[in-house]
Amino acid sequence: MVAARRPDQVGDRYVVEEMRKSGYNLGGEQSGHLVFLDHATTGDGIVAALRVLAIHGARGQAAVRAREGDDANAQVLVNTVVDRKVPLDDLPDVLKMIADIERELGTDGRVLVRYSGTESKARVMIEGMDEARIKGWADDIASVLAKSCRA
């Protein structure tokens, strides 16, 4: 079951809030934070690693075999400083770029653009098969965002 949040509600605080509200024990964010509510109320890499190892151990599966058959796409994350956080819906040039890239990627990738919840930054994350290509796209979006969000 996936719980939806508003895009501006980022951070462990909101993840834990939704987990408690919905009765979940496991939650996480795109940033890679995993929260195991039985063990901690924040994303903790050591707890996450130990839980993953425990799951594999319970299955009698060596952790090194866990990724076999996983053809993960490349992932690029570009952060850019912004003076103000203009709603993305008010930035048609950025929305067009995202739509064009999503069309190019098809089902082989994805684009996520959001503002940091803790810093004056915009984050552009793109996943796809061609790392050089997605890096270029992420840089292009970040550049347009930075220009559009100047004071």
C-alpha positions as CSV (number, residue, x, y, z in Angstrom):
1,M,0.0,0.0,0.0
2,V,1.4,3.4,-1.0
3,A,0.3,6.5,0.9
4,A,0.2,9.7,-1.0
5,R,1.4,13.0,0.4
6,R,1.6,16.5,-1.1
7,P,4.9,17.0,-3.0
8,D,6.1,19.7,-0.7
9,Q,5.7,17.4,2.3
10,V,9.2,15.8,2.3
11,G,11.3,14.5,5.1
12,D,11.1,11.7,7.7
13,R,8.7,13.8,9.7
14,Y,5.9,13.4,7.1
15,V,6.8,9.8,6.3
16,V,6.5,8.9,10.0
17,E,3.3,10.9,10.4
18,E,1.7,9.1,7.4
19,M,3.0,5.7,8.7
20,R,1.4,6.2,12.1
21,K,-1.9,7.5,10.6
22,S,-2.1,4.5,8.2
23,G,-0.7,1.8,10.5
24,Y,2.4,1.1,8.4
25,N,5.6,-0.3,9.8
26,L,7.8,0.4,6.8
27,G,8.1,3.8,5.0
28,G,10.6,5.6,2.9
29,E,11.3,8.4,0.5
30,Q,12.9,8.9,-2.9
31,S,16.0,10.1,-1.1
32,G,16.7,6.6,0.0
33,H,15.6,7.0,3.6
34,L,13.9,3.9,5.0
35,V,12.0,4.1,8.2
36,F,11.3,0.9,10.2
37,L,8.9,2.2,12.8
38,D,9.5,-0.8,15.1
39,H,13.2,0.3,15.4
40,A,13.5,4.0,14.8
41,T,11.4,7.1,13.9
42,T,13.9,8.5,11.4
43,G,15.6,7.1,8.3
44,D,18.6,5.2,9.5
45,G,21.0,3.5,7.1
46,I,22.3,1.0,9.6
47,V,18.8,0.0,10.7
48,A,17.8,-0.4,7.1
49,A,20.9,-2.5,6.2
50,L,20.3,-4.7,9.2
51,R,16.6,-5.2,8.4
52,V,17.4,-6.1,4.7
53,L,20.0,-8.6,5.9
54,A,17.5,-10.1,8.3
55,I,14.9,-10.5,5.6
56,H,17.4,-12.2,3.3
57,G,18.6,-14.4,6.2
58,A,15.0,-15.4,7.0
59,R,14.6,-16.5,3.4
60,G,17.9,-18.4,3.5
61,Q,19.2,-16.1,0.7
62,A,22.6,-14.5,0.6
63,A,22.4,-10.8,0.4
64,V,24.9,-10.6,-2.5
65,R,22.3,-12.5,-4.6
66,A,19.6,-10.1,-3.8
67,R,20.2,-7.9,-6.9
68,E,20.6,-10.7,-9.5
69,G,18.3,-9.9,-12.4
70,D,17.9,-6.3,-11.3
71,D,18.5,-4.2,-14.4
72,A,18.5,-0.9,-12.6
73,N,18.5,2.3,-14.6
74,A,21.1,5.0,-14.1
75,Q,19.9,7.8,-11.8
76,V,21.1,11.4,-12.0
77,L,20.4,14.0,-9.3
78,V,21.1,17.6,-9.9
79,N,20.6,20.2,-7.2
80,T,20.4,23.9,-8.1
81,V,20.1,27.0,-5.9
82,V,16.9,29.0,-6.2
83,D,16.1,32.4,-4.7
84,R,12.4,31.6,-4.4
85,K,10.3,28.5,-4.8
86,V,7.9,29.3,-7.7
87,P,5.2,26.6,-8.0
88,L,6.2,24.3,-10.8
89,D,2.7,24.7,-12.3
90,D,3.6,28.4,-12.8
91,L,6.7,27.5,-14.9
92,P,5.4,26.4,-18.3
93,D,9.0,26.1,-19.8
94,V,10.0,23.6,-17.1
95,L,6.7,21.7,-17.4
96,K,7.2,21.4,-21.2
97,M,10.8,20.2,-20.7
98,I,9.6,17.5,-18.2
99,A,6.8,16.4,-20.5
100,D,9.2,16.1,-23.5
101,I,11.7,14.1,-21.6
102,E,9.1,11.8,-20.1
103,R,7.8,11.2,-23.7
104,E,11.4,10.3,-24.8
105,L,11.9,8.0,-21.8
106,G,8.6,6.2,-22.2
107,T,8.5,3.4,-19.7
108,D,12.3,3.2,-19.5
109,G,12.7,6.0,-16.9
110,R,11.2,8.8,-15.0
111,V,11.6,12.4,-14.0
112,L,11.1,14.0,-10.6
113,V,11.5,17.7,-10.0
114,R,10.8,19.2,-6.6
115,Y,12.0,21.8,-4.2
116,S,14.0,20.8,-1.1
117,G,12.0,21.0,2.0
118,T,15.1,22.2,4.0
119,E,17.2,24.2,1.6
120,S,16.8,26.9,-1.0
121,K,17.3,24.4,-3.8
122,A,15.5,22.6,-6.5
123,R,16.2,18.9,-7.1
124,V,16.0,17.3,-10.5
125,M,16.2,13.5,-10.6
126,I,16.0,11.6,-13.8
127,E,16.3,7.8,-14.2
128,G,16.9,6.2,-17.6
129,M,19.1,3.8,-19.5
130,D,21.6,6.4,-21.0
131,E,23.4,8.1,-18.2
132,A,25.0,10.8,-20.3
133,R,21.7,11.7,-21.9
134,I,19.8,11.9,-18.6
135,K,22.6,14.0,-17.1
136,G,22.2,16.5,-19.9
137,W,18.5,16.7,-19.5
138,A,18.8,17.1,-15.7
139,D,21.3,19.9,-16.2
140,D,19.0,21.6,-18.7
141,I,16.0,21.5,-16.4
142,A,18.1,22.7,-13.4
143,S,19.4,25.7,-15.5
144,V,15.9,26.8,-16.6
145,L,14.7,26.4,-13.0
146,A,17.5,28.5,-11.6
147,K,16.8,31.3,-14.1
148,S,13.0,31.1,-13.5
149,C,13.4,31.2,-9.7
150,R,15.6,34.3,-9.4
151,A,14.5,37.0,-7.0
